Amino acid sequence: MNKENKVGVESAEALLAMSAEGKRFALLKFRPPVWLNGLISVLAALATAASAQASQSSMWTFVTFVSVGTLIVLVMSWSFYLKGLGIKAKSMISKSQAGVHNIALAFTSALIVLLGHYFTQQGYWHFAYVAGIVIGMLSFAVLHKLPTGEWISQDKGND
């Protein structure tokens, strides 16, 4: 009887390991490639810096609209690509941990954008660029390690 429990525990551990690896594989598939991640991050940084200076000239307003439009097209294209692969992203994840991450990131990003805009309006124009750089780095890191709001554990290989 003790042997049956031992086999049951070992098979359960093996199933849990396979389940964790399957989840990790799905998260890695959801992550955009590095070139797309970089392009999205650069566009987010450009949109942030340009929007902070948009009230000063119409050129910055144009740059904001173009970068945001391109950003939306890229994200929608990636979403449609994933949908074609059979990977469906839910807008609000049911797991509270991932939801908390997404909400915290949204508020942090909004705060950075608003502070960049506020300080630029106060005459400190370099804060627009600082806010853009911070948003770019934050979006790159988040898209790489938290593509669904859940942390991707241990990167193996060059996935």
ABEGO torsion letter per residue (X at the ends): XAAAAAAAAAAAAAAAAAAAAAAAAAAAAABBBAAAAAAAAAAAAAAAAAAAAAAABAAAAAAAAAAAAAAAAAAAAAAAAAAAAGBBBBABBABAAAAAAAAAAAAAAAAAAAAAAAAAAAGBAAAAAAAAAAAAAAAAAAAAABAAGBBBBEBBEBX
